[in-house]
């Protein structure tokens, strides 16, 4: 038996979690027993005795195995439900975004073909590009005064 098949077969029977044990020692013993069975199946060591041991454990812990499978089924259903809800929310968000992008269209601003209209269009373009006449005035003043300072210090 290959290791993957052995592990799947043993994991179907040995379904307890660490929270099911009172101490760390009991949990480690449980894991050790589980790995020993997997190793025996993988390496073909005393397979009939290992089969008996696995069957005996399955019979003794049938209720725990059934409860574990029930928990797994409930968890799987919850996961499917959550995934369906997430898909629905995503669909709603996408449709909302598509609707908002259509509603949010901004009409183009038109300017008259007069001197004032052209001046307004130029002003709006400067502002959209980040230009501000105050910065130009400051830059001119700094350039003028720094030239004076250099002339005085030379």
C-alpha positions as CSV (number, residue, x, y, z in Angstrom):
1,X,0.0,0.0,0.0
2,X,1.4,3.4,-0.9
3,X,1.9,6.0,1.9
4,X,-0.9,8.2,0.8
5,X,-3.5,5.4,0.7
6,X,-2.3,4.2,4.1
7,X,-2.6,7.7,5.6
8,X,-6.1,8.2,4.2
9,X,-7.3,4.9,5.4
10,X,-5.9,5.4,8.9
11,X,-7.1,9.0,9.1
12,X,-10.6,7.9,8.3
13,X,-10.6,5.9,11.6
14,X,-8.2,7.9,13.8
15,X,-10.2,11.1,13.8
16,X,-9.7,12.6,17.2
17,X,-8.2,16.1,17.7
18,X,-5.8,17.3,20.4
19,X,-8.6,19.0,22.2
20,X,-10.2,15.6,22.8
21,X,-7.3,14.6,25.1
22,X,-6.8,15.5,28.7
23,X,-3.0,15.7,28.5
24,X,-0.2,16.3,25.9
25,X,1.1,12.8,26.8
26,X,-2.1,11.1,25.8
27,X,-2.2,13.1,22.5
28,X,1.4,12.1,21.7
29,X,0.7,8.4,22.4
30,X,-2.4,8.6,20.1
31,X,-0.3,10.2,17.3
32,X,2.5,7.6,17.9
33,X,0.0,4.7,17.5
34,X,-1.5,6.3,14.4
35,X,1.9,6.7,12.7
36,X,2.9,3.2,13.7
37,X,-0.1,1.8,11.9
38,X,0.6,3.9,8.8
39,X,4.2,2.8,8.8
40,X,3.3,-0.9,9.1
41,X,0.9,-0.6,6.2
42,X,3.4,1.3,4.1
43,X,6.3,-1.1,4.7
44,X,4.1,-4.2,4.7
45,X,5.1,-5.1,8.3
46,X,2.7,-7.6,9.9
47,X,-0.3,-6.4,7.8
48,X,-2.9,-8.9,9.2
49,X,-2.1,-7.8,12.8
50,X,-2.2,-4.2,11.8
51,X,-5.6,-4.8,10.0
52,X,-7.0,-6.3,13.2
53,X,-5.7,-3.4,15.3
54,X,-7.3,-0.9,13.0
55,X,-10.6,-2.8,12.9
56,X,-10.6,-3.2,16.7
57,X,-10.0,0.6,17.2
58,X,-12.8,1.4,14.6
59,X,-15.3,-0.9,16.5
60,X,-14.4,0.5,19.9
61,X,-14.5,4.1,18.8
62,X,-17.4,4.0,16.3
63,X,-19.4,6.7,18.1
64,X,-16.4,9.1,18.2
65,X,-15.7,8.4,14.5
66,X,-19.4,9.1,13.6
67,X,-19.4,12.3,15.6
68,X,-16.2,13.4,13.9
69,X,-17.7,12.8,10.5
70,X,-20.8,14.7,11.5
71,X,-18.7,17.6,12.6
72,X,-16.8,17.5,9.3
73,X,-20.1,17.5,7.4
74,X,-21.4,20.4,9.4
75,X,-18.2,22.3,8.8
76,X,-18.3,21.6,5.1
77,X,-21.9,22.8,4.9
78,X,-20.9,26.0,6.7
79,X,-18.0,26.5,4.4
80,X,-20.2,26.1,1.3
81,X,-22.8,28.5,2.9
82,X,-20.1,31.1,3.6
83,X,-18.7,30.8,0.0
84,X,-22.2,31.2,-1.4
85,X,-22.7,34.3,0.7
86,X,-19.4,35.8,-0.3
87,X,-20.2,35.2,-4.0
88,X,-23.5,36.9,-3.6
89,X,-21.9,39.9,-1.8
90,X,-19.3,40.1,-4.4
91,X,-21.9,40.1,-7.2
92,X,-23.9,42.8,-5.4
93,X,-20.8,44.9,-5.0
94,X,-19.9,44.5,-8.6
95,X,-23.4,45.4,-9.8
96,X,-23.4,48.4,-7.4
97,X,-20.0,49.5,-8.7
98,X,-21.2,49.2,-12.3
99,X,-24.4,51.1,-11.5
100,X,-22.4,53.9,-9.7
101,X,-19.9,54.2,-12.5
102,X,-22.8,54.9,-15.0
103,X,-24.5,57.3,-12.6
104,X,-21.3,59.1,-11.7
105,X,-20.5,60.3,-15.2
106,X,-19.6,64.0,-15.2
107,X,-20.7,66.1,-18.2
108,X,-18.0,68.0,-20.0
109,X,-17.8,71.7,-19.2
110,X,-18.3,73.9,-22.3
111,X,-16.9,77.4,-22.7
112,X,-18.1,80.1,-25.0
113,X,-16.1,81.0,-28.0
114,X,-15.4,84.5,-26.8
115,X,-12.4,86.2,-25.2
116,X,-13.8,85.6,-21.7
117,X,-14.6,81.9,-22.5
118,X,-11.1,81.3,-23.8
119,X,-9.6,82.9,-20.7
120,X,-11.8,80.9,-18.5
121,X,-10.8,77.7,-20.3
122,X,-7.1,78.6,-19.9
123,X,-7.6,79.3,-16.2
124,X,-9.4,76.0,-15.6
125,X,-6.7,74.1,-17.5
126,X,-3.9,75.8,-15.4
127,X,-5.7,74.8,-12.2
128,X,-6.2,71.3,-13.4
129,X,-2.5,71.0,-14.2
130,X,-1.6,72.3,-10.8
131,X,-0.4,75.8,-11.9
132,X,-1.1,78.7,-9.5
133,X,-0.2,82.3,-10.3
134,X,0.8,82.8,-6.6
135,X,3.6,80.3,-7.0
136,X,4.9,82.1,-10.1
137,X,4.9,85.4,-8.2
138,X,6.8,83.9,-5.3
139,X,9.3,82.3,-7.6
140,X,9.9,85.6,-9.4
141,X,10.3,87.4,-6.1
142,X,12.8,84.8,-4.8
143,X,14.7,85.0,-8.0
144,X,14.9,88.8,-7.9
145,X,16.0,89.0,-4.3
146,X,18.5,86.1,-4.5
147,X,20.1,88.0,-7.4
148,X,20.4,91.1,-5.3
149,X,21.9,89.0,-2.4
150,X,24.5,87.5,-4.7
151,X,25.5,90.9,-6.1
152,X,26.0,92.3,-2.6
153,X,28.1,89.4,-1.3
154,X,30.4,89.4,-4.2
